Amino acid sequence: MLWSDPDDEAPEEMRATQAMLRRAGVLLAVAMLVAMFAAGLR
């Protein structure tokens, strides 16, 4: 990971936060693609 911490499992809430951020990033990327596609169609 970016920060220096021991190699054990990340805390539960940190893992949930990372999963949520990843999901938000994927959603944002898909939304951008759809927006660019829609703008290209006009």
C-alpha positions in Angstrom: 0.0 0.0 0.0 1.0 3.6 -0.2 1.5 4.1 3.6 4.0 2.0 5.5 2.1 -0.3 7.9 2.7 -4.0 8.8 1.8 -6.7 6.3 -1.3 -8.0 8.2 -4.9 -7.6 7.0 -6.2 -4.1 6.6 -8.9 -3.1 9.1 -12.5 -3.9 8.0 -13.6 -0.3 7.6 -10.5 0.5 5.5 -11.2 -2.4 3.2 -14.8 -1.3 2.9 -13.7 2.2 2.1 -11.3 1.0 -0.5 -14.0 -1.1 -2.1 -16.4 1.8 -2.1 -13.8 4.1 -3.7 -13.0 1.5 -6.3 -16.7 1.1 -7.1 -17.1 4.9 -7.3 -14.1 5.2 -9.6 -15.5 2.5 -12.0 -18.9 4.2 -12.0 -17.3 7.6 -12.7 -15.3 6.1 -15.6 -18.4 4.4 -17.1 -20.3 7.7 -16.7 -17.6 9.6 -18.5 -17.5 7.1 -21.4 -21.3 7.3 -21.7 -21.2 11.1 -21.6 -18.5 11.2 -24.3 -20.4 8.7 -26.4 -23.6 10.7 -26.1 -21.8 13.9 -26.9 -20.2 12.2 -30.0 -23.6 11.1 -31.3 -25.0 14.7 -31.4 
